[in-house]
Amino acid sequence: MSWRTWPRYLDAVTVTSAPSQPPQASTNWPASLYRRPDGTLEQDIAPPRLREIVQSGEGELWVDIDSANMHQHALLEKVFAFHPLAIEDTLSPGTRVKYEEYDRYVFVVMAVIRFDEGTPEPWDLATSNLYFFLGKNYLVTVHGLPSKSCATVRERLMRSPELMARGAEMMMHNIIDQSVDAYFPMVEELNVLVDGLEERLFEQFDEKLIHEIFKAKRAAFGLRRHVGPLREVLNILTNRPCAYIRPETQLYYRDIYDHTIRITESVDTVRDLLAGVLETYLSQTSNRMNRVMKQLSIVATIALPLVVVGGIFGMNFSRMPLTHDPWGFWAALITMAAVSGVIVWWLKRQQWL
């Protein structure tokens, strides 16, 4: 779409009058579900109809917007009239996890974390943000990548539309709950990988293991860095009075809050295990170095008398015992061997060998 046709598109999505016949769904329309007050369900709703629903304040509406589609993203401003700063946050992948209140809605940002399957490293994390706009009778979700939690909740609502009667805040709860539950397999996989590092460390020492230890620490830190702020957001959703979340619904958010506490504790346990693995690795490295130094010291101790005796007989004096004796050379060798033997015997007696 060119800049010349862009204003015409914005005018089209802001039309307040509904067409006489339901228009054919367009790929530029966001995925949407609307439960009318009479209990019937509408899907893939046109932008003019979305505006009517929002203005009426009746029924329950969920709109799932792909931020990579500029036509869908324009609806945030032209149909829902969200604050420009909140809309700008939906385009920034570096937006922090947070909770913000506005006059007509609340804005929630959470991080979606998964292991990156596009890299050969098992510790690499791929993160993306999931944005929520929760209003009186609507929920708008925004994401730049496909969301498994949104797809799962959408399938559930399609099978049981009566679940939407519980309110838009429960739809947001279900999506957040699905996303948080996906953290548990990640923590378990981290535990399995850490156990593998411990086995490799004790079975066969590998100097390259230090790289994997630090990669695992980075993955655990990244997971903890995203779960920590989400716990604070859920604490607000659980305990702070909100015009768009009923007190009886806040109990369900408390359950997700408990899950984040469990995940945080599990991640902290993984970090403690990694700290122990790293300490063990450094201890083994130090022990190996000590053994090498001990062996070199023994060699130097045994060779020292050989150097001394050889140095004495190598002095350039014309008159020295055994200098011109035909057995002098063999006497020096026997002396060296005897002194070295005595030193080896003494080291073994001291249990240093």
C-alpha positions as CSV (number, residue, x, y, z in Angstrom):
1,M,0.0,0.0,0.0
2,S,1.4,3.4,-1.0
3,W,1.3,6.6,1.1
4,R,-1.3,8.0,-1.4
5,T,-3.8,5.2,-0.7
6,W,-3.0,5.0,3.0
7,P,-5.4,7.9,4.0
8,R,-8.2,6.2,2.1
9,Y,-7.6,3.0,4.1
10,L,-7.7,4.8,7.4
11,D,-11.0,6.4,6.3
12,A,-12.3,3.0,5.5
13,V,-11.5,1.5,8.9
14,T,-13.1,4.4,10.7
15,V,-16.5,4.2,9.1
16,T,-19.2,4.1,11.8
17,S,-22.0,2.7,9.8
18,A,-22.1,-1.1,9.3
19,P,-22.7,-2.4,5.7
20,S,-26.0,-4.0,4.9
21,Q,-24.4,-7.4,4.3
22,P,-21.5,-8.9,6.2
23,P,-18.3,-8.2,4.1
24,Q,-16.0,-10.9,3.1
25,A,-13.1,-11.4,5.5
26,S,-9.9,-9.8,4.4
27,T,-6.3,-10.9,5.2
28,N,-5.8,-7.4,6.5
29,W,-8.4,-7.9,9.2
30,P,-7.2,-9.2,12.6
31,A,-8.5,-12.4,14.0
32,S,-11.4,-11.6,16.2
33,L,-14.2,-13.2,18.3
34,Y,-17.3,-11.4,19.5
35,R,-20.0,-12.8,21.7
36,R,-23.2,-10.8,21.3
37,P,-25.5,-10.2,24.3
38,D,-27.8,-12.9,23.0
39,G,-25.0,-15.4,23.1
40,T,-24.3,-15.8,19.4
41,L,-20.7,-15.7,18.1
42,E,-19.2,-13.5,15.4
43,Q,-15.7,-14.1,13.9
44,D,-13.3,-12.1,11.8
45,I,-15.1,-8.9,12.2
46,A,-14.7,-5.9,9.9
47,P,-13.1,-2.8,11.3
48,P,-16.3,-0.7,11.1
49,R,-18.1,-3.3,13.1
50,L,-15.3,-3.4,15.6
51,R,-15.7,0.3,16.2
52,E,-19.5,-0.2,16.8
53,I,-18.9,-2.9,19.3
54,V,-16.3,-0.9,21.3
55,Q,-18.6,2.1,21.3
56,S,-21.7,0.1,22.4
57,G,-19.9,-1.5,25.4
58,E,-22.0,-4.6,25.0
59,G,-21.0,-8.2,24.7
60,E,-17.4,-9.5,24.9
61,L,-14.9,-8.9,22.2
62,W,-11.4,-10.2,21.6
63,V,-9.2,-8.9,18.8
64,D,-5.8,-10.5,18.1
65,I,-3.6,-8.2,16.0
66,D,-0.4,-9.1,14.1
67,S,1.9,-6.1,14.6
68,A,3.8,-7.1,11.5
69,N,0.7,-6.2,9.4
70,M,0.5,-2.4,9.1
71,H,-3.2,-2.5,8.3
72,Q,-4.0,-4.4,11.4
73,H,-1.7,-2.3,13.5
74,A,-3.4,0.9,12.3
75,L,-6.6,-0.3,14.0
76,L,-5.0,0.4,17.5
77,E,-5.3,4.1,16.8
78,K,-8.1,4.4,14.3
79,V,-10.6,2.0,15.9
80,F,-9.6,1.7,19.5
81,A,-8.0,5.1,20.0
82,F,-5.3,3.8,22.3
83,H,-2.6,6.2,23.6
84,P,0.2,6.8,21.1
85,L,2.9,5.8,23.7
86,A,1.2,2.5,24.2
87,I,0.9,1.9,20.5
88,E,4.6,2.8,20.1
89,D,5.5,0.2,22.7
90,T,3.8,-2.5,20.7
91,L,6.3,-1.9,17.9
92,S,9.4,-2.0,20.1
93,P,10.7,-5.6,20.9
94,G,12.7,-4.1,23.7
95,T,9.7,-2.9,25.7
96,R,10.0,-4.0,29.3
97,V,7.4,-6.2,31.1
98,K,5.0,-3.7,32.8
99,Y,1.5,-2.7,33.8
100,E,0.0,0.7,32.9
101,E,-3.4,2.2,33.6
102,Y,-5.2,4.6,31.2
103,D,-8.6,6.2,31.3
104,R,-10.5,3.5,29.3
105,Y,-8.2,0.5,29.6
106,V,-5.2,-1.1,31.1
107,F,-2.0,-1.9,29.2
108,V,0.0,-5.1,30.1
109,V,3.2,-6.3,28.5
110,M,4.6,-9.8,29.1
111,A,7.5,-11.7,27.7
112,V,7.1,-14.9,25.8
113,I,10.3,-17.1,26.1
114,R,11.3,-20.3,24.4
115,F,14.4,-22.1,23.4
116,D,15.6,-21.0,20.0
117,E,15.3,-24.0,17.7
118,G,17.1,-22.1,14.9
119,T,20.5,-22.3,16.5
120,P,22.6,-25.4,17.3
121,E,23.1,-24.3,20.9
122,P,20.6,-25.8,23.3
123,W,21.0,-22.8,25.7
124,D,19.9,-20.0,23.3
125,L,16.7,-18.3,24.2
126,A,14.3,-16.6,21.8
127,T,12.1,-13.9,23.4
128,S,9.2,-11.8,22.1
129,N,6.6,-9.6,23.7
130,L,2.9,-10.1,24.0
131,Y,0.8,-7.0,24.6
132,F,-2.7,-6.7,26.1
133,F,-5.2,-3.9,26.0
134,L,-8.0,-4.7,28.5
135,G,-11.1,-2.5,28.3
136,K,-14.7,-2.6,29.5
137,N,-15.9,-5.2,27.1
138,Y,-12.9,-6.0,25.0
139,L,-9.5,-7.5,24.9
140,V,-6.9,-6.6,22.3
141,T,-3.8,-8.7,22.0
142,V,-0.8,-7.6,19.9
143,H,2.2,-9.7,18.9
144,G,4.7,-9.7,16.1
145,L,5.3,-13.5,16.1
146,P,2.7,-16.3,16.1
147,S,1.5,-16.9,19.6
148,K,0.8,-20.5,20.7
149,S,-1.1,-19.3,23.8
150,C,-3.4,-17.1,21.8
151,A,-4.0,-19.9,19.3
152,T,-4.8,-22.3,22.1
153,V,-7.3,-20.0,23.8
154,R,-8.9,-19.1,20.5
155,E,-9.5,-22.8,19.8
156,R,-11.0,-23.2,23.2
157,L,-13.3,-20.3,22.8
158,M,-14.4,-21.5,19.4
159,R,-15.4,-24.9,20.9
160,S,-17.1,-23.3,23.9
161,P,-18.3,-19.7,23.1
162,E,-20.0,-19.5,26.5
163,L,-16.6,-19.1,28.1
164,M,-16.5,-15.6,26.8
165,A,-19.4,-14.7,29.0
166,R,-17.0,-14.7,31.9
167,G,-15.6,-11.4,30.7
168,A,-12.6,-10.0,28.7
169,E,-10.4,-10.1,31.9
170,M,-10.8,-13.9,32.0
171,M,-9.8,-14.2,28.3
172,M,-6.6,-12.2,29.2
173,H,-6.2,-14.5,32.2
174,N,-6.3,-17.6,30.0
175,I,-3.7,-16.3,27.6
176,I,-1.3,-15.3,30.4
177,D,-1.9,-18.6,32.1
178,Q,-1.0,-20.5,28.9
179,S,2.1,-18.5,28.4
180,V,3.3,-18.9,32.0
181,D,2.6,-22.6,32.0
182,A,5.0,-22.9,29.0
183,Y,7.8,-21.8,31.3
184,F,7.7,-25.0,33.4
185,P,9.0,-27.3,30.6
186,M,11.8,-24.8,30.0
187,V,12.8,-25.0,33.6
188,E,12.7,-28.8,33.5
189,E,14.8,-28.9,30.4
190,L,17.3,-26.6,32.1
191,N,17.4,-29.0,35.0
192,V,18.1,-31.9,32.6
193,L,20.9,-30.0,30.9
194,V,22.5,-29.1,34.2
195,D,22.3,-32.7,35.3
196,G,24.1,-33.7,32.1
197,L,26.8,-31.1,32.8
198,E,27.4,-32.6,36.2
199,E,27.7,-36.2,34.8
200,R,30.2,-35.0,32.2
201,L,32.1,-33.2,34.8
202,F,32.6,-36.1,37.1
203,E,32.9,-38.9,34.5
204,Q,35.5,-37.3,32.2
205,F,37.0,-33.9,32.7
206,D,36.5,-31.7,29.7
207,E,38.2,-28.3,29.5
208,K,35.6,-27.0,27.0
209,L,32.9,-27.6,29.6
210,I,33.4,-24.1,31.0
211,H,31.8,-22.6,27.8
212,E,28.6,-24.6,28.3
213,I,28.5,-23.8,32.0
214,F,28.5,-20.1,31.3
215,K,26.0,-20.5,28.4
216,A,23.7,-22.3,30.9
217,K,24.1,-19.5,33.4
218,R,23.2,-17.0,30.8
219,A,20.1,-18.9,29.9
220,A,19.0,-19.2,33.5
221,F,19.7,-15.5,34.0
222,G,17.7,-14.5,30.9
223,L,14.7,-16.6,32.1
224,R,14.9,-15.1,35.6
225,R,15.2,-11.6,34.1
226,H,11.9,-11.9,32.3
227,V,9.9,-13.9,35.0
228,G,10.8,-11.5,37.8
229,P,9.0,-8.4,36.3
230,L,6.1,-10.5,35.3
231,R,5.6,-11.6,38.9
232,E,5.4,-7.9,39.9
233,V,2.8,-7.3,37.2
234,L,0.7,-10.3,38.3
235,N,1.0,-9.0,41.9
236,I,-0.6,-5.8,40.8
237,L,-3.3,-7.6,38.8
238,T,-4.0,-9.7,41.9
239,N,-4.1,-7.1,44.6
240,R,-4.7,-3.6,43.1
241,P,-8.3,-2.7,42.6
242,C,-9.0,-2.3,38.9
243,A,-12.2,-1.1,37.1
244,Y,-11.7,-3.8,34.4
245,I,-11.0,-6.8,36.6
246,R,-13.6,-8.0,39.1
247,P,-12.5,-9.0,42.6
248,E,-13.7,-12.6,42.0
249,T,-11.5,-12.7,38.8
250,Q,-8.4,-11.5,40.6
251,L,-8.4,-14.8,42.5
252,Y,-7.6,-16.5,39.2
253,Y,-4.7,-14.1,38.6
254,R,-3.4,-15.0,42.0
255,D,-3.0,-18.6,40.8
256,I,-0.8,-17.4,37.9
257,Y,1.1,-15.3,40.5
258,D,1.8,-18.5,42.5
259,H,3.0,-20.2,39.3
260,T,5.5,-17.4,38.7
261,I,6.8,-17.7,42.3
262,R,7.4,-21.4,41.7
263,I,9.1,-20.7,38.4
264,T,11.3,-18.1,40.0
265,E,12.3,-20.5,42.8
266,S,13.0,-23.2,40.3
267,V,15.2,-20.9,38.2
268,D,17.1,-19.8,41.4
269,T,17.7,-23.5,42.2
270,V,19.1,-24.0,38.7
271,R,21.4,-21.1,39.1
272,D,22.6,-22.5,42.5
273,L,23.2,-25.8,40.8
274,L,25.2,-24.1,38.0
275,A,27.2,-22.2,40.6
276,G,28.0,-25.6,42.3
277,V,29.0,-27.1,38.9
278,L,31.2,-24.1,38.2
279,E,32.9,-24.3,41.6
280,T,33.4,-28.0,41.1
281,Y,34.9,-27.4,37.6
282,L,37.3,-24.8,39.1
283,S,38.3,-27.1,41.9
284,Q,39.0,-30.0,39.5
285,T,41.1,-27.6,37.4
286,S,43.0,-26.5,40.5
287,N,43.5,-30.1,41.5
288,R,44.8,-31.1,38.1
289,M,47.2,-28.2,38.2
290,N,48.4,-29.1,41.6
291,R,49.1,-32.7,40.5
292,V,51.1,-31.5,37.5
293,M,53.1,-29.1,39.8
294,K,53.7,-32.0,42.2
295,Q,55.0,-34.2,39.5
296,L,57.3,-31.5,38.1
297,S,58.6,-30.8,41.7
298,I,59.4,-34.5,42.1
299,V,61.3,-34.6,38.9
300,A,63.2,-31.5,39.8
301,T,64.0,-32.9,43.3
302,I,65.3,-36.2,41.9
303,A,67.3,-34.4,39.2
304,L,68.9,-31.9,41.6
305,P,71.6,-34.2,43.0
306,L,72.4,-35.4,39.5
307,V,73.1,-31.8,38.5
308,V,75.2,-31.2,41.7
309,V,77.4,-34.3,41.2
310,G,77.7,-33.6,37.5
311,G,78.7,-30.0,38.2
312,I,81.3,-31.0,40.8
313,F,83.0,-33.4,38.4
314,G,82.7,-31.0,35.6
315,M,84.9,-28.3,37.3
316,N,88.2,-27.6,35.5
317,F,90.7,-28.5,38.2
318,S,93.8,-30.5,37.4
319,R,93.9,-32.2,40.7
320,M,90.5,-33.7,41.8
321,P,89.8,-37.2,43.2
322,L,89.0,-39.7,40.5
323,T,89.7,-37.2,37.8
324,H,92.3,-39.4,36.0
325,D,91.1,-42.6,37.5
326,P,89.8,-45.1,34.8
327,W,86.8,-45.9,37.1
328,G,86.1,-42.2,37.9
329,F,83.3,-41.9,35.4
330,W,81.5,-45.0,36.6
331,A,82.0,-43.9,40.2
332,A,80.2,-40.6,39.4
333,L,77.3,-42.4,37.8
334,I,76.9,-44.8,40.7
335,T,77.0,-41.8,43.1
336,M,74.2,-40.1,41.2
337,A,72.1,-43.2,41.0
338,A,72.6,-43.9,44.7
339,V,71.6,-40.3,45.8
340,S,68.6,-40.4,43.5
341,G,67.5,-43.8,44.9
342,V,67.8,-42.5,48.4
343,I,65.6,-39.4,47.5
344,V,62.9,-41.6,45.9
345,W,62.9,-43.9,48.9
346,W,62.5,-41.0,51.2
347,L,59.6,-39.5,49.1
348,K,57.8,-42.8,49.2
349,R,58.3,-43.1,52.9
350,Q,56.7,-39.6,53.3
351,Q,53.9,-40.8,51.0
352,W,54.6,-38.0,48.5
353,L,54.8,-40.5,45.7
